[in-house]
Amino acid sequence: MFWTYILKCADESYYTGHTEDLELRIAQHQSGEWPGYTQSRLPVELVWCADFPSREQALASELRIKGWSRAKKDALIRSDWEAIERLARRQTSFETKAQPEASPSPQDERPFSPHSVRGEEAPKPQAEVPSRTTTPVAPPVIVLVRPQLGENIGKAARAMLNFGLVEMRLVAPRDGWPNPTAGPPAAGADEVLEKAEVFDTLAEAVADCAHVYATTVRKRDMTKPVFTPEQAARDIHTSPGRSALVFGPERSGLDTGDVALARAIVTVPVNPDFGSLNLAQAVVLCAYEWSKASGLVLPEGEEALSPAPQDELEGLIGHLEAMLEPKNYFWPEIRVDVNRRTLRNVLTRPGWNHFEIRTLRGVLSFLEKEPRKRD
């Protein structure tokens, strides 16, 4: 049995991981023995966990949840499937469109098999959640080849975490690793930096990846498929096996030998007179395109207030007409009805809410008074 779990840290942030020994792993986190994100955020508390029959499914669940918004994680922790479903409605699920639905077998009726921390089995979720009936494609690995500045590594980490990517691999970073200058530009993406792995060669960094995409301008001497970031993201979402997006050093980009290792080239149509993108910009483009089908959702906005009752609107119209009448605004007599109707149409169209009408009435009342004297 393998487990996916969520910990709540002392700074109120969440950490998601997976393990085959839940008790041992949680004890390691709580004692500070487990290196990385939680070590500097003690104490930590287990707030959610779920079991899976294989490590691959537990890892896929971890990676999926890492890309969720905090609101969606909060809903999962409290087993609020209605909230998860509401949040899921606001996203576009590429898997739903691209893959036929699998008919679940009787033993798979609970696709997530979530358990609360109290051991009570939660009801079957109706929203998009990691499922045992289909195997989600893992998010791509971001590989930075011979990066020169720690600041750029930090900015790339920030761009990754913005769009739910957490696995960074570094190939021969010029100034070594870890690099203290990467922290401030990462702006809180410590999880990505702490888990970053270092390799001597690109071949070693992508050894476990079935699909490797080199981000570069098109090489004329190579016959490889050329994708836009959007096309590459679509390809990653539909291709089984790990994928890697490879980015070259800031000054020169990937060399011919690096590109030769890739299955395809990823490039963007840019201004031919100024085609230079910095490292973080390139990562943002690819990460964003991948995220559009990964389950991330827009932040919830405030609900618009309902239009005010008709009597409040009539009060506003009457107030304004009463101010305009003494000034002969509606003159000449033949135009009175037309002018009143036009004014009413202008004030009716916006659908003012209660607070807006109250504000406008306050403005009109202020205009009716004598001007204030300045001190």
Secondary structure as GFF3:
##gff-version 3
##sequence-region A 1 375
A	DSSP	beta_strand	2	8	.	.	.	ID=ss1
A	DSSP	beta_strand	14	19	.	.	.	ID=ss2
A	DSSP	alpha_helix	22	31	.	.	.	ID=ss3
A	DSSP	three_ten_helix	37	40	.	.	.	ID=ss4
A	DSSP	beta_strand	45	52	.	.	.	ID=ss5
A	DSSP	alpha_helix	55	66	.	.	.	ID=ss6
A	DSSP	alpha_helix	70	77	.	.	.	ID=ss7
A	DSSP	alpha_helix	81	88	.	.	.	ID=ss8
A	DSSP	alpha_helix	94	98	.	.	.	ID=ss9
A	DSSP	three_ten_helix	106	108	.	.	.	ID=ss10
A	DSSP	beta_strand	114	115	.	.	.	ID=ss11
A	DSSP	beta_strand	141	145	.	.	.	ID=ss12
A	DSSP	alpha_helix	150	162	.	.	.	ID=ss13
A	DSSP	beta_strand	168	171	.	.	.	ID=ss14
A	DSSP	three_ten_helix	180	182	.	.	.	ID=ss15
A	DSSP	alpha_helix	183	186	.	.	.	ID=ss16
A	DSSP	alpha_helix	190	195	.	.	.	ID=ss17
A	DSSP	beta_strand	197	199	.	.	.	ID=ss18
A	DSSP	alpha_helix	202	205	.	.	.	ID=ss19
A	DSSP	beta_strand	211	215	.	.	.	ID=ss20
A	DSSP	beta_strand	226	227	.	.	.	ID=ss21
A	DSSP	alpha_helix	229	238	.	.	.	ID=ss22
A	DSSP	beta_strand	243	247	.	.	.	ID=ss23
A	DSSP	alpha_helix	256	260	.	.	.	ID=ss24
A	DSSP	beta_strand	264	266	.	.	.	ID=ss25
A	DSSP	alpha_helix	279	291	.	.	.	ID=ss26
A	DSSP	alpha_helix	310	324	.	.	.	ID=ss27
A	DSSP	three_ten_helix	325	327	.	.	.	ID=ss28
A	DSSP	three_ten_helix	333	335	.	.	.	ID=ss29
A	DSSP	alpha_helix	336	348	.	.	.	ID=ss30
A	DSSP	alpha_helix	354	368	.	.	.	ID=ss31
###
